Amino acid sequence: MASPENNKLDVAYVAQLARLELDPGSVAALQRDMEAIVDYINELSELDVSGIQPTAHAMEQTNVWREDISRPGYAREQMLANAPAIIEEELIRVPQVLPGEGMS
């Protein structure tokens, strides 16, 4: 893995840990890319940011709040009218997701 002295990363080892199969050409390319990324991060760590306040976004974010007003809902019959199939006039029938999980 990476150490402070050098930026050598063992991409093949990390791929093995992640159970990824990479061809040798990809390993070499990823090795170069990852080392370049770590070099860049090391450059950024040399910057003096002591006078900069941490932020979550590049621009200030503000919420636009609206009043939480209760409104009447739809009638049950009106909501169920859009369902493709209904079971016992209460449940919406959906396509089977798991094999063997039929509904009675």
N, C-alpha and C positions, 0 to 999 in steps of 0.2 A: 504494500500500500504506500501512500505518500508519506514522506517524512519531511521535516523542516529543512534538512540539508539538501535534498534533491526532490525533484518533482516526478520521480519515476513511479508510475502506477503499473500494476500488473493487471492489465485489462483481461487477459486470459483467465486469471485467477478469479476476478470479480465475475466474469461471465459464467465460470463454473459454479460459483456460489449462487448465482441467480438462475442456474440451470438453463443458460442460453447456449445454443449451438452457433458458433460463429466460424466462418471460413477464415483461413489465414490472412487473406487480403483485408478482410474487415477488421481483424484484430490489429493489424499494423496501422490502419487508418484511424481506428478508434484510439489507439495508443497515442498517436500524434495529436489528435484532437483533445483528448483528456489532458495531456501534458500542457498544451497551449492554454486550456481553460484554467488549470491550476496556476500556471505562470501569471496569467492575467489577474487572478484573484490575489496572488501574492503582491502584484503591483498595486492593486487597490488597497491592500492592507497597509501600505506605506504612506497613504494620504493622511493628513492631519484633519480629522473631522470633529475635533473637540468642541468647536463653537457652533456646530450644526445640530439642530434639534431633530431627533428621529421622527419620521412620519410614516404613515401606512400607505399614503398615496402621494403621487407627484403634485397633484392639485388638491386644494382644500375641498373636502366633501361635506355637503350639508343635506340634511333630510328635508323633504317637503311633507309636512304632516297635514292630514286632513282629519276632520272630525269623525269619530267613530260613531256613526249613526246606524241604529238598527233599522233594517228595511224588511218588508214582508217577503217571505220566501215563496217558492212555487208549490202548488198542490202536488201531493204524492202521485196522483193519477197522471198529471201533466208531465212529471219527471219520468215516470215509468213508461209513458207513451213512446219515448224515443229509444227504448231498449229493444234490441233485436229479438229477445225472448225473455219471458218472465216465468219464474217457478213459484207456485202457490200464491200468486198475486202479490208477492212481496220481494222476492229476490231476483236479481238480474242474472240471467244465464250467460256465461262467458265461454269461449272455446276452452277445451281441455288443455291444461298446461303440462301436467305430468302424466305419463302413461299409467293406466290402472287406477286413476283417481276419478272415476265416474261418479256422477251424482244420481241419487235415486229420486 
